[in-house]
Amino acid sequence: MLDLNSHITRLKSSVFAKQIGILSSGNAISYVLAFAAIPILTRVFPKESFDWLTLYLSVISIGGVVVSLQYEQAIVVCKEKQEIAKLFFLSILSATIITILLGVLALIVSQIYTVGVILEKYPTSFIFYTLFGTWIAAVYQSTMQALNKLQRYKLMSYSKVLVAFLTVFIQFILWQFPLAVILLALVAGHVFGKGISLFLAFKQCAILIKEALNYSFESYKQLVHKFSDFQKFNLVAVLIDRVAFELPVFLITLWFTESLADYGMAYRVLMVPMALFCTSYSQVFMRKASDLWNEGQDIRPLIKKTWLFIGGFLIVPFIVLMVFGAQIFGVVFGQEWSEAGKIAAFLVPFQWASAMSSTTSVTYSVIRKQRFMVIFSTISVVYRIGSFALGYYLGNFETALIAFSISHITALIFYNGIMLRYANPANKLEVN
């Protein structure tokens, strides 16, 4: 019996590894495409255009997961098959309604200010690109989560490759034949690259929406009530968490404007492992952890194994980047980006710890104890503001980065320690 159980365990692990491999290969190809284009983009586009891109990516990172009211996360943890279509429909409906309302609000605000300028050097066109990009990001994320639940990993992988190709292709087209302000070309590439790629999953999306329209209004009321904790806790937690996550960009825009493009480039490079592997691992991890939890099994071994693998996988390249960051950036992106390499070196410990933690942080959603996410996300807002305020007060950007890294790693130790305690089903009654 022991040998049989051991064989079954190995078989399940191999399926798990295969699923991660499929998603990771798509992520790897897509990121290689996108990353290979950056050294060219940094040489043909003005550095200010990367300021715009950095701010755009930060805004949609927040809006893209908020406007769907977290129904896309509920898709992954739902138990009933018919709930997938309904939650998918609710996520897109919520994103559409909220984005339209935000667009109307932005239009009203833009008419109040002179010459239609809302954010000093950022024109109204940038605002509406950002709104449209937010809606696209929300629909795309909902689609990916539905495909994840349906285990359509190959389709997810193809879609990510197409996003990268189209984004870069459109950016170069707009550089050669600018239809708008050249500074918006990088942003426009991201908006339309992801938007057009949705057509790859159009058939599957159409099937889900068609199925969703067959259910009664009463069944949707019951579903909304059933997953109301995703609005009460997940939405609040994710909003605070994403604001905290992107807060450095907004604070740098306010206090260290000259470092915005460099910080954005540094962070984009440090996110390579996340894009290549950690995000895919997290998506499959969430489904695997959800299955284990629903079966009453302990999630902690899976969490620890994930930390060990991610941490070990990243330690060598991160150390190299910490030691030779400025030189690597100068060679790859051009000498004017050497400062970005120095910033990346300061952020390596922070990103190494974050990569491990973010891969398994979905555990809080799986065990439906999202209130802890709210607490820690709120704390993270405080120490981020404090770290950059300290740097601003001392007139030293590097001090802000060091304080930011130390405070974040300290918080992660407590955050994951609590998560480990409650990832044991034996503690369900205690937690409740």
Summary of the structure (lengths in Angstrom):
residues: 432
radius of gyration: 21.7
end to end distance: 35.4
largest distance: 76.7
contacts: 1441
relative contact order: 0.10
helix: 88%
strand: 0%
